[in-house]
């Protein structure tokens, strides 16, 4: 892609997603996430009626009087986008590839953030942390993020969401709102029947306001009846032949997808994680609105 082609694509995405964020998401974003964060302000002497759970025991012991911690709403929010850039995003059989929809969703969320004068940062990951862009304000910063989304080429092709969540939790010290955007292909490894993402997800969810957005293609879930197909796993490179004219094979493929989705849904329920799944031929605006209105 030439520099001119890149600029044109960035401009098209900016026009579409900035308009969406300004007209639709800004108000929902504000009401859903603004003011959730609480920052430490000061300690003061305990007064009757104060919540005993706020007592600062270190100060109380030192001064021999009960003191409590006082918190106030954080005036500025940090939004982090955790974006899966593994090989499976370069797939799409409907109106667009998964990477194109992920780019638009991320750009919409980024513009929504700066519309509210907040900061936005990005973590690109595969089965390793590919790139970290610290949170900043401003339109130029968002345009940089969009450029990276369009032309970034990862060093690896696999997926390790657990590692990405651990990195995010360690790197982001203050409470933030985060969006994990992935197709969840290749991420469902388990130990003793438990998905490996569950514990890191729970830790991140307890520290931050984490939302999950799954982007998938229709053919991730079901095979067409088109006879013999040669398939390649985008993350492992393994190639195989499948006879899609056999109903049992198509059914097994779909059953495997449903089992993976059920396992993910159970993890999201247990960890209290709000989530939406969006197919590449569906309207992501409506799905995001559902997420924001939870």
Secondary structure, 3 states (H helix, E strand, C coil): CCHHHHHHHHHHHHHHHHHHHHHHHHHHHHHHHCCCCEEEEEEEECCCCCCHHHECHHHHHHHCCCEEEEEEECCCCEEEEEEECCHHHCCCCCCCCHHHHHHHHHHHHHHHHHHCCCEEEEEEECCCEEEEEEEECCHHHHHHHHHHHHHCCCCCCCCCHHHHHHHHHHHCCCCCEEEEEECCCCCCCEECCEECHHHHHHHHHHHCEEEEEEEECHHHHCCCCCCEEEEECCCCCCEEEEECCCHHHHHHHHHHHHHHHHHHHHHHHHHCCEEEEEECCCCHHHHHHHHHCC
